[in-house]
């Protein structure tokens, strides 16, 4: 049997994380050689036609002269799509476990806002003892922006909890027990009635600054927003304007245009913002490695690359 070319893991991540990824990937692909790109000379990789990537330096990938496609271990691929030549296919990570993890985070923070826990945290610091009315979940309108795998799982979790759920996407969708909208008018209609909005959209040319001042003004007085997608989807200046005027009640931000969020950034000091360090939907190394392995083994057997990212759409 002809020896199969080695598979480079091309990454720009913490070394401990890199080593752990390599351990899981090698366990999932025992008959193949998986190694860190930087551990071998470029000559070693010249026959490699697939690479597994985690925030890679595109210049490293361009050195792989036989490269046909890359398997990302993350769901977000906008940087790869912008940097890689068109003839290199991109396969993003679509992991059911990731969708479950994200849905768990969505439900956690929706309940956090729904039960006014952010308000009670502020009251504790101010030594204020004050109770607030509790709204029934069915009377709380939650809107999910983005109805891909993550958005659909989040909607299902919210519906199961009893919330009234609507969803918006760029194209028409149909989801059980969810009122679905699309297009500009659909976005306006869905935001008009929302108590809590969750952003789960991919970052593309069409979603960059999607929630600008005009569209944030569609939200009703006292609404809250959760961004678990990409920081660039919300216009930060417009968001701050609406929060500082108390037109928006609260924002939970897990993603930012610059990460880590600089220590001097004023977002840290806004009382009605909850900041999280990009933890809403972490990739599970074990399950993701198995999915990457499945894709690679299928490619070796059939010669067909798994479902690839549409460069025009950006996802």
C-alpha positions as CSV (number, residue, x, y, z in Angstrom):
1,X,0.0,0.0,0.0
2,X,1.3,3.4,-1.0
3,X,2.3,5.6,2.0
4,X,-0.1,8.5,2.5
5,X,1.3,12.0,2.8
6,X,1.5,13.5,6.2
7,X,-1.1,16.0,7.4
8,X,0.2,19.3,8.8
9,X,-1.6,21.0,11.7
10,X,-1.1,24.7,10.9
11,X,-2.0,26.9,13.8
12,X,-1.4,30.1,15.7
13,X,-2.6,29.1,19.1
14,X,-1.2,28.5,22.6
15,X,1.4,25.7,22.6
16,X,-0.4,23.7,25.2
17,X,-3.6,23.8,23.1
18,X,-1.6,22.9,20.0
19,X,-0.1,19.8,21.7
20,X,-3.6,18.7,22.9
21,X,-5.1,19.2,19.4
22,X,-2.3,17.0,18.0
23,X,-2.9,14.3,20.5
24,X,-6.6,14.1,19.7
25,X,-6.1,14.4,15.9
26,X,-3.4,11.7,15.9
27,X,-5.7,9.4,18.0
28,X,-8.5,10.0,15.4
29,X,-6.2,9.3,12.5
30,X,-4.0,6.5,13.7
31,X,-2.9,5.4,10.3
32,X,-1.8,8.8,9.2
33,X,1.0,11.1,10.4
34,X,-0.3,14.3,11.9
35,X,2.3,16.8,13.1
36,X,2.7,20.5,13.7
37,X,3.6,22.4,10.6
38,X,6.6,24.1,12.2
39,X,8.1,20.8,13.4
40,X,9.3,19.8,9.9
41,X,10.9,21.4,7.0
42,X,8.8,22.6,4.1
43,X,10.2,19.8,2.0
44,X,8.5,17.3,4.4
45,X,5.1,18.7,3.5
46,X,5.4,19.0,-0.3
47,X,3.1,16.0,-0.9
48,X,0.4,17.0,1.6
49,X,-2.8,17.9,-0.1
50,X,-4.9,18.6,3.0
51,X,-4.1,20.6,6.2
52,X,-5.9,20.9,9.5
53,X,-5.9,24.5,10.6
54,X,-6.6,26.6,13.7
55,X,-6.1,30.4,13.2
56,X,-3.2,29.7,10.7
57,X,-0.8,32.1,9.2
58,X,-1.9,32.1,5.5
59,X,1.7,32.5,4.4
60,X,2.4,29.1,6.0
61,X,-0.4,27.5,3.9
62,X,0.8,29.2,0.7
63,X,4.1,27.2,1.1
64,X,2.2,23.9,0.7
65,X,2.5,23.6,-3.1
66,X,0.2,20.5,-3.3
67,X,-2.5,21.8,-1.0
68,X,-6.1,21.2,-2.2
69,X,-8.2,22.0,0.9
70,X,-8.1,22.9,4.5
71,X,-10.2,21.6,7.4
72,X,-10.8,24.3,10.0
73,X,-11.3,23.2,13.5
74,X,-13.5,26.2,14.1
75,X,-16.9,27.2,12.7
76,X,-15.9,30.8,11.8
77,X,-13.8,31.0,8.6
78,X,-14.0,34.6,7.5
79,X,-10.3,35.2,7.9
80,X,-9.4,32.0,5.9
81,X,-11.9,32.9,3.2
82,X,-10.4,36.4,2.8
83,X,-6.7,35.2,2.8
84,X,-6.6,31.9,0.9
85,X,-6.4,31.6,-2.9
86,X,-9.7,30.6,-4.5
87,X,-8.3,27.2,-5.6
88,X,-7.9,26.1,-2.0
89,X,-11.2,24.8,-0.7
90,X,-12.2,25.5,2.9
91,X,-14.2,23.1,5.0
92,X,-15.5,24.6,8.3
93,X,-16.1,22.7,11.5
94,X,-19.8,21.6,11.8
95,X,-20.0,19.8,15.1
96,X,-23.3,18.9,16.7
97,X,-21.5,19.2,20.1
98,X,-20.6,22.8,19.2
99,X,-24.2,23.6,18.5
100,X,-25.3,22.1,21.8
101,X,-22.6,24.1,23.6
102,X,-23.7,27.3,22.0
103,X,-27.3,26.6,22.7
104,X,-26.4,26.1,26.4
105,X,-24.7,29.5,26.4
106,X,-27.6,31.2,24.7
107,X,-30.1,29.7,27.2
108,X,-27.9,30.6,30.1
109,X,-27.6,34.3,29.2
110,X,-31.2,34.6,28.1
111,X,-32.2,33.4,31.6
112,X,-29.6,35.8,33.1
113,X,-31.3,38.7,31.4
114,X,-34.9,37.4,31.7
115,X,-34.6,37.0,35.5
116,X,-32.8,40.4,35.9
117,X,-29.6,38.8,37.4
118,X,-27.5,41.5,35.9
119,X,-29.6,44.1,37.8
120,X,-29.3,42.1,41.0
121,X,-25.5,42.0,40.6
122,X,-25.5,45.8,40.3
123,X,-27.8,46.1,43.3
124,X,-25.4,43.9,45.4
125,X,-22.5,46.2,44.7
126,X,-24.7,49.2,45.8
127,X,-26.2,47.3,48.8
128,X,-29.7,47.7,47.4
129,X,-32.4,45.2,48.4
130,X,-35.1,45.5,45.7
131,X,-37.1,42.8,44.1
132,X,-38.2,42.9,40.4
133,X,-41.3,41.4,38.8
134,X,-40.8,38.1,37.0
135,X,-42.1,37.8,33.4
136,X,-43.4,34.5,32.2
137,X,-41.1,33.0,29.5
138,X,-44.0,32.9,27.1
139,X,-44.4,36.7,27.5
140,X,-40.7,37.2,26.6
141,X,-40.0,37.6,22.9
142,X,-36.5,36.2,22.0
143,X,-35.2,36.7,18.5
144,X,-32.2,34.7,17.1
145,X,-30.3,36.4,14.2
146,X,-28.8,33.6,12.2
147,X,-30.5,30.3,11.6
148,X,-27.7,28.0,10.6
149,X,-26.8,24.9,12.7
150,X,-26.0,27.0,15.8
151,X,-29.1,29.2,15.5
152,X,-31.5,26.3,15.0
153,X,-30.2,24.5,18.0
154,X,-30.5,27.7,20.1
155,X,-34.1,28.2,18.9
156,X,-35.0,24.7,19.9
157,X,-33.5,25.1,23.4
158,X,-35.4,28.4,23.9
159,X,-38.7,27.0,22.7
160,X,-38.3,24.0,25.0
161,X,-37.8,26.5,27.9
162,X,-41.1,28.1,27.0
163,X,-39.9,31.4,25.4
164,X,-41.7,32.9,22.4
165,X,-39.0,32.6,19.7
166,X,-38.6,34.2,16.4
167,X,-35.6,34.0,14.0
168,X,-34.1,36.0,11.2
169,X,-31.8,34.9,8.4
170,X,-30.7,36.3,5.1
171,X,-32.7,33.7,3.2
172,X,-36.1,32.1,3.9
173,X,-36.1,29.4,6.6
174,X,-38.7,27.2,8.3
175,X,-38.2,26.0,11.9
176,X,-40.9,24.3,14.0
177,X,-42.4,26.6,16.7
178,X,-40.3,29.5,15.5
179,X,-41.6,32.5,13.6
180,X,-39.1,33.0,10.8
181,X,-38.2,36.3,9.0
182,X,-35.8,37.2,6.3
183,X,-34.7,40.3,4.4
184,X,-34.6,43.9,5.5
185,X,-38.3,44.2,6.3
186,X,-38.2,40.9,8.2
187,X,-35.3,42.2,10.3
188,X,-37.2,45.4,11.1
189,X,-40.3,43.5,12.0
190,X,-38.5,40.9,14.2
191,X,-36.4,43.5,16.1
192,X,-39.5,45.7,16.7
193,X,-41.1,43.1,19.0
194,X,-37.9,41.7,20.6
195,X,-37.2,41.7,24.3
196,X,-33.9,39.9,23.9
197,X,-31.9,39.5,20.6
198,X,-29.2,36.9,20.1
199,X,-26.6,37.4,17.3
200,X,-25.4,34.1,15.8
201,X,-24.6,35.3,12.3
202,X,-21.4,34.5,10.3
203,X,-19.3,37.6,9.6
204,X,-19.6,38.4,5.9
205,X,-19.6,41.5,3.7
206,X,-23.4,41.6,4.2
207,X,-23.3,41.2,8.0
208,X,-20.4,43.6,8.7
209,X,-22.0,46.4,10.9
210,X,-25.4,44.9,10.2
211,X,-26.7,46.2,13.5
212,X,-25.9,49.9,13.0
213,X,-27.7,52.9,14.5
214,X,-30.6,52.6,12.1
215,X,-31.3,48.9,12.8
216,X,-30.6,49.2,16.5
217,X,-33.3,51.9,16.5
218,X,-35.8,49.2,15.4
219,X,-35.5,47.6,18.8
220,X,-38.1,48.5,21.3
221,X,-37.3,50.5,24.5
222,X,-35.7,48.3,27.1
223,X,-34.6,45.5,24.9
224,X,-31.3,43.6,25.5
225,X,-28.8,42.1,23.1
226,X,-26.4,39.1,23.2
227,X,-23.6,38.9,20.7
228,X,-22.1,35.4,20.4
229,X,-21.1,35.8,16.7
230,X,-18.4,38.3,15.7
231,X,-17.8,41.8,17.2
232,X,-17.8,43.5,13.8
233,X,-21.5,42.6,13.2
234,X,-22.6,45.3,15.8
235,X,-21.6,48.9,15.3
236,X,-19.9,49.5,18.7
237,X,-20.5,53.3,18.7
238,X,-24.1,52.9,18.0
239,X,-24.4,50.2,20.6
240,X,-22.8,52.4,23.3
241,X,-25.1,55.3,22.3
242,X,-28.2,53.2,22.9
243,X,-26.8,51.7,26.1
244,X,-25.7,55.0,27.6
245,X,-29.1,56.5,26.9
246,X,-30.7,53.4,28.5
247,X,-32.7,52.9,25.4
248,X,-31.2,49.4,25.4
249,X,-31.3,47.8,28.8
250,X,-28.2,45.5,28.7
251,X,-25.7,43.9,26.3
252,X,-23.9,40.6,26.8
253,X,-20.7,40.7,24.6
254,X,-18.6,37.6,24.1
255,X,-16.9,38.7,20.9
256,X,-15.0,41.9,19.9
257,X,-13.3,43.3,16.8
258,X,-10.0,43.1,18.7
259,X,-9.3,40.1,21.0
260,X,-8.3,40.0,23.7
261,X,-10.3,43.1,24.5
262,X,-7.6,45.8,25.3
263,X,-7.4,46.7,28.9
264,X,-7.9,50.4,28.2
265,X,-11.1,49.8,26.2
266,X,-14.1,51.7,27.6
267,X,-16.4,48.8,27.2
268,X,-15.0,47.3,30.4
269,X,-16.5,50.2,32.4
270,X,-20.0,50.4,31.0
271,X,-22.3,49.2,33.8
272,X,-24.9,47.7,31.5
273,X,-22.5,45.6,29.6
274,X,-21.5,42.0,30.6
275,X,-18.2,41.0,29.0
276,X,-17.2,37.4,28.4
277,X,-13.8,36.3,26.9
278,X,-15.1,34.5,23.8
279,X,-16.3,31.5,25.6
280,X,-19.9,31.0,24.3
281,X,-19.1,28.3,21.8
282,X,-15.7,26.7,22.3
283,X,-14.8,23.8,20.0
284,X,-14.5,20.5,21.8
285,X,-11.2,19.1,20.7
286,X,-12.2,15.4,21.1
287,X,-15.4,15.6,19.0
288,X,-14.0,18.0,16.5
289,X,-11.0,15.8,15.9
290,X,-13.3,12.9,15.1
291,X,-15.2,15.0,12.6
292,X,-12.0,16.3,10.9
293,X,-10.8,12.7,10.7
294,X,-14.0,11.5,9.1
295,X,-13.8,14.2,6.5
296,X,-10.1,13.4,5.7
297,X,-10.7,9.7,5.5
298,X,-13.7,10.2,3.2
299,X,-11.5,12.4,1.0
300,X,-8.7,9.7,0.9
301,X,-11.3,7.1,-0.1
302,X,-13.4,9.0,-2.6
303,X,-11.2,11.9,-3.7
304,X,-14.2,14.2,-3.0
305,X,-13.8,17.2,-0.7
306,X,-16.5,17.5,2.0
307,X,-19.0,20.4,1.9
308,X,-16.9,23.5,1.3
309,X,-17.4,27.1,2.2
310,X,-19.1,29.2,-0.4
311,X,-16.7,32.1,-0.9
312,X,-19.3,34.5,-2.2
313,X,-21.6,33.9,0.9
314,X,-18.7,33.7,3.3
315,X,-20.0,30.5,5.0
